[in-house]
Amino acid sequence: MSLLAVSDLHVRHRENRAVVEGLRPTAPQDWLVIAGDTGELSTDIAWALGLLAERFATVVWAPGNHDLWTLPGDPLQARGADRYAHLVELCRSLGIHTPEDPYPLWPGPEGPVAVAPLFLGYDYTFTPPDAPEPAQALAAARREGVVCTDEFLLHPHPHPSRAAWCRRRVEYTAGRLEALGQDLPTVLVNHYPLLREPTRILRHPRFALWCGTRATADWHRRFRSRAVVYGHLHVPRTTWHDGVPFHEVSLGYPREWRPRPGARSPLTEILPGSSHPLKEAARTA
């Protein structure tokens, strides 16, 4: 029995869709964690989640930024929180756990572990040294032509900004995690890394602005994490922070995963141990 994870399936790409069609558990009891960016269109998301919910004993889902885009050709034209609410209801109809549901308990050999899907967003606080304030950093990014598509397609409605939505989600989610008590360990699942450090490998450093929030920098310690699962960066690897493994589990776009030597299944084993053939293990302080 394994807790497996994947993210950034981006099933609008034909080759990625074929990968998803080939995903299967290693045992009938396997769980699957999906850390966001299943697709851009609501119909694609419904297809992929429905397929995976049929195959895995338990599925846990956290949304990514692409899942929350509102594209002109999407049958679902809801924006912001309304789109998120629709996806939550879709998951519930398929028996999939969401950030709005009680956290499921993984029955580990050393006792239960709460698998906690998170929806937090970002607040532009992953700023560079030359522009320490978010407004300065955003202006510098725009001057250099580094602007995330979220600025046009991810609407914060009814919140005044994406940063304000993030702050609301961080406050709400921290309260839920605090309520778990002091003895229950967790696996935290978020689309974005909870720390700034993993973003330092980005080809365009300015893009870190759209990759998380400083408000979660201590959550892996504060909430007793056995592991942290995330995606978004499209660089699958495991790094260690304060003794906690942070697994970036993205499939990514075909042009990214095709060249990877020995590429097979994109599934990463989170519990009881880590066994990804493509993982680059990097131990950090």
C-alpha positions as CSV (number, residue, x, y, z in Angstrom):
1,M,0.0,0.0,0.0
2,S,1.5,3.3,-1.1
3,L,0.7,7.0,-1.0
4,L,1.6,8.1,-4.5
5,A,1.7,11.7,-5.8
6,V,1.7,13.6,-9.1
7,S,1.0,17.1,-10.3
8,D,1.0,19.3,-13.4
9,L,-0.6,16.7,-15.7
10,H,-1.7,19.4,-18.1
11,V,-4.0,17.0,-20.0
12,R,-4.7,19.4,-22.8
13,H,-1.5,18.1,-24.4
14,R,-2.2,14.8,-26.2
15,E,1.0,13.1,-25.0
16,N,0.2,14.0,-21.4
17,R,-3.3,12.7,-21.8
18,A,-1.8,9.4,-22.9
19,V,0.4,9.4,-19.8
20,V,-2.7,9.8,-17.6
21,E,-4.5,7.0,-19.4
22,G,-1.5,4.8,-18.4
23,L,-1.5,5.7,-14.7
24,R,-2.4,2.8,-12.4
25,P,-1.9,1.9,-8.8
26,T,0.8,-0.6,-7.8
27,A,-1.6,-2.2,-5.4
28,P,-5.4,-2.0,-5.1
29,Q,-5.2,-0.1,-1.8
30,D,-2.9,2.7,-3.2
31,W,-3.8,6.3,-2.6
32,L,-3.1,9.1,-5.1
33,V,-2.3,12.7,-4.3
34,I,-2.8,15.3,-7.1
35,A,-1.0,18.6,-6.4
36,G,-2.7,20.8,-9.0
37,D,-2.7,21.7,-12.6
38,T,-4.6,18.8,-14.0
39,G,-5.8,20.9,-16.9
40,E,-7.1,24.3,-18.0
41,L,-10.5,23.4,-19.3
42,S,-13.2,22.1,-16.8
43,T,-14.0,19.3,-19.2
44,D,-10.4,18.1,-19.2
45,I,-10.2,18.3,-15.5
46,A,-13.4,16.3,-15.0
47,W,-12.1,13.6,-17.5
48,A,-8.8,13.1,-15.7
49,L,-10.1,13.2,-12.2
50,G,-12.9,10.8,-13.0
51,L,-10.5,8.3,-14.5
52,L,-8.1,8.5,-11.6
53,A,-10.8,8.3,-9.0
54,E,-11.9,5.0,-10.6
55,R,-8.5,3.5,-10.4
56,F,-7.1,4.5,-6.9
57,A,-8.6,3.6,-3.6
58,T,-8.4,7.2,-2.3
59,V,-7.6,10.4,-4.3
60,V,-6.6,13.7,-2.6
61,W,-6.7,16.9,-4.7
62,A,-5.3,20.4,-4.4
63,P,-5.9,23.0,-7.1
64,G,-3.2,24.6,-9.2
65,N,-3.2,27.9,-10.9
66,H,-4.1,26.4,-14.4
67,D,-7.1,24.7,-12.9
68,L,-8.4,28.1,-11.8
69,W,-7.9,29.8,-15.2
70,T,-11.0,31.0,-17.0
71,L,-10.5,30.5,-20.7
72,P,-12.8,31.8,-23.4
73,G,-13.5,28.4,-24.7
74,D,-14.3,26.7,-21.4
75,P,-17.9,25.6,-20.9
76,L,-17.4,26.7,-17.3
77,Q,-17.1,30.5,-17.3
78,A,-17.1,30.9,-13.5
79,R,-14.2,33.0,-12.1
80,G,-12.1,33.0,-9.0
81,A,-13.7,31.5,-5.9
82,D,-16.8,30.5,-7.9
83,R,-14.6,28.4,-10.2
84,Y,-12.8,26.8,-7.2
85,A,-16.2,26.0,-5.6
86,H,-17.3,24.3,-8.8
87,L,-14.1,22.1,-8.8
88,V,-14.6,21.2,-5.2
89,E,-18.1,20.0,-5.9
90,L,-16.8,18.1,-8.9
91,C,-14.3,16.3,-6.7
92,R,-16.8,15.5,-4.1
93,S,-19.1,14.0,-6.6
94,L,-16.2,11.7,-7.6
95,G,-15.3,10.8,-3.9
96,I,-12.1,12.9,-4.1
97,H,-10.9,14.7,-1.0
98,T,-10.4,18.5,-1.3
99,P,-9.0,21.3,0.8
100,E,-12.5,22.0,2.1
101,D,-13.0,18.5,3.4
102,P,-11.8,16.7,6.6
103,Y,-8.3,15.6,6.0
104,P,-8.1,11.8,5.4
105,L,-5.9,9.7,7.6
106,W,-3.3,7.5,6.0
107,P,-3.1,4.3,8.1
108,G,0.7,4.2,8.4
109,P,2.6,1.4,10.2
110,E,3.7,4.0,12.8
111,G,0.2,5.4,13.3
112,P,-2.1,7.6,11.3
113,V,-0.9,10.5,9.2
114,A,-3.2,13.4,8.1
115,V,-2.9,13.9,4.3
116,A,-3.8,17.6,4.1
117,P,-4.5,19.1,0.6
118,L,-4.0,22.9,0.7
119,F,-5.2,25.8,-1.4
120,L,-3.1,28.8,-0.5
121,G,-2.2,30.7,-3.7
122,Y,0.6,33.3,-3.7
123,D,1.1,36.9,-2.5
124,Y,4.2,38.0,-4.5
125,T,6.4,37.9,-1.4
126,F,9.1,35.6,-3.0
127,T,10.9,38.7,-3.9
128,P,14.6,39.1,-5.1
129,P,17.3,41.0,-3.2
130,D,17.3,43.9,-5.7
131,A,13.5,44.5,-5.3
132,P,12.5,43.4,-1.8
133,E,9.0,44.8,-1.9
134,P,6.3,43.1,-3.9
135,A,5.4,46.2,-5.9
136,Q,9.1,46.8,-6.8
137,A,9.5,43.1,-7.7
138,L,6.5,43.0,-10.0
139,A,7.6,46.2,-11.8
140,A,11.0,44.7,-12.3
141,A,9.5,41.5,-13.6
142,R,7.3,43.4,-16.1
143,R,10.3,45.4,-17.4
144,E,12.1,42.1,-18.1
145,G,9.0,40.6,-19.8
146,V,8.5,37.9,-17.1
147,V,4.8,38.0,-16.3
148,C,2.7,34.9,-15.4
149,T,-0.4,34.2,-17.5
150,D,-2.3,34.2,-14.2
151,E,-2.3,38.0,-14.4
152,F,-4.8,37.7,-17.3
153,L,-6.7,34.4,-16.7
154,L,-6.7,33.7,-12.9
155,H,-9.3,36.1,-11.5
156,P,-9.4,36.7,-7.7
157,H,-13.2,37.3,-7.6
158,P,-14.7,38.3,-5.1
159,H,-11.4,39.2,-3.5
160,P,-9.7,42.5,-4.4
161,S,-6.5,40.8,-5.5
162,R,-4.8,37.4,-5.8
163,A,-2.6,38.5,-2.8
164,A,-5.7,39.2,-0.7
165,W,-7.2,35.8,-1.6
166,C,-3.9,34.2,-0.6
167,R,-3.9,35.9,2.8
168,R,-7.5,34.8,3.4
169,R,-6.6,31.2,2.5
170,V,-3.5,31.1,4.6
171,E,-5.4,32.3,7.7
172,Y,-8.2,29.8,7.1
173,T,-5.9,26.9,6.4
174,A,-3.6,27.5,9.4
175,G,-6.7,27.4,11.6
176,R,-7.7,24.0,10.2
177,L,-4.2,22.6,10.6
178,E,-3.9,23.9,14.2
179,A,-7.2,22.0,15.0
180,L,-5.5,18.7,14.2
181,G,-3.7,18.9,17.6
182,Q,-0.1,18.4,18.5
183,D,0.4,14.7,18.0
184,L,-0.9,14.0,14.5
185,P,1.8,14.1,11.8
186,T,0.9,15.4,8.4
187,V,1.7,15.2,4.7
188,L,1.1,18.7,3.4
189,V,0.0,18.9,-0.3
190,N,0.1,22.3,-2.0
191,H,0.5,23.3,-5.7
192,Y,3.3,25.8,-4.7
193,P,6.4,25.1,-2.6
194,L,5.9,26.2,1.0
195,L,9.4,27.6,1.0
196,R,11.2,30.1,-1.2
197,E,14.4,27.9,-1.5
198,P,13.0,25.4,-4.1
199,T,12.3,28.3,-6.5
200,R,16.0,29.3,-6.7
201,I,16.5,26.8,-9.6
202,L,14.1,28.6,-11.8
203,R,15.4,29.6,-15.2
204,H,13.7,33.0,-14.8
205,P,14.2,34.0,-11.1
206,R,11.6,36.7,-11.3
207,F,9.0,34.1,-11.8
208,A,9.3,33.1,-8.1
209,L,6.8,35.9,-7.4
210,W,4.0,33.6,-8.7
211,C,5.3,30.6,-6.7
212,G,4.0,30.9,-3.1
213,T,4.1,33.0,0.0
214,R,6.6,33.6,2.8
215,A,3.7,33.0,5.3
216,T,4.1,29.2,5.0
217,A,7.9,29.0,5.5
218,D,7.7,27.2,8.9
219,W,4.6,25.1,8.2
220,H,6.6,21.9,7.7
221,R,7.9,22.2,11.2
222,R,4.8,23.8,12.8
223,F,2.5,21.1,11.5
224,R,4.8,18.1,12.0
225,S,5.2,17.1,8.4
226,R,6.5,13.7,7.4
227,A,6.7,15.1,3.8
228,V,5.6,18.0,1.7
229,V,4.3,17.5,-1.8
230,Y,4.1,20.3,-4.4
231,G,4.4,20.9,-8.1
232,H,4.3,24.1,-10.3
233,L,8.0,24.3,-11.0
234,H,8.1,21.5,-13.5
235,V,11.4,20.3,-12.0
236,P,10.7,16.9,-10.4
237,R,13.1,16.3,-7.5
238,T,13.3,15.9,-3.7
239,T,15.0,18.4,-1.5
240,W,15.4,18.2,2.3
241,H,14.6,21.1,4.7
242,D,14.9,20.7,8.5
243,G,14.9,16.9,8.0
244,V,11.6,17.0,6.0
245,P,11.5,15.8,2.3
246,F,10.0,18.2,-0.1
247,H,8.8,16.3,-3.2
248,E,8.3,18.3,-6.4
249,V,6.1,15.7,-8.3
250,S,5.2,17.4,-11.6
251,L,4.9,15.7,-15.0
252,G,5.1,19.0,-16.9
253,Y,4.8,19.7,-20.6
254,P,5.9,17.1,-23.1
255,R,8.9,19.1,-24.2
256,E,10.1,19.0,-20.6
257,W,9.6,15.3,-19.7
258,R,10.4,13.7,-23.1
259,P,14.2,14.3,-22.7
260,R,14.4,12.9,-19.1
261,P,16.5,9.7,-19.2
262,G,14.6,6.6,-18.3
263,A,11.3,8.4,-18.1
264,R,8.6,6.0,-17.0
265,S,5.7,6.6,-14.6
266,P,5.6,10.1,-13.2
267,L,4.2,8.8,-9.9
268,T,6.3,9.5,-6.8
269,E,6.0,7.3,-3.7
270,I,5.6,9.6,-0.7
271,L,4.7,7.0,2.0
272,P,6.0,4.7,3.3
273,G,9.1,5.8,1.4
274,S,10.4,7.6,-1.6
275,S,11.2,5.7,-4.8
276,H,11.1,7.9,-7.9
277,P,13.5,6.8,-10.7
278,L,13.9,10.4,-11.8
279,K,14.3,12.2,-8.5
280,E,17.3,14.4,-8.0
281,A,18.0,14.2,-4.2
282,A,19.5,17.4,-2.9
283,R,20.0,17.8,0.8
284,T,19.9,21.4,2.0
285,A,20.4,23.0,5.3
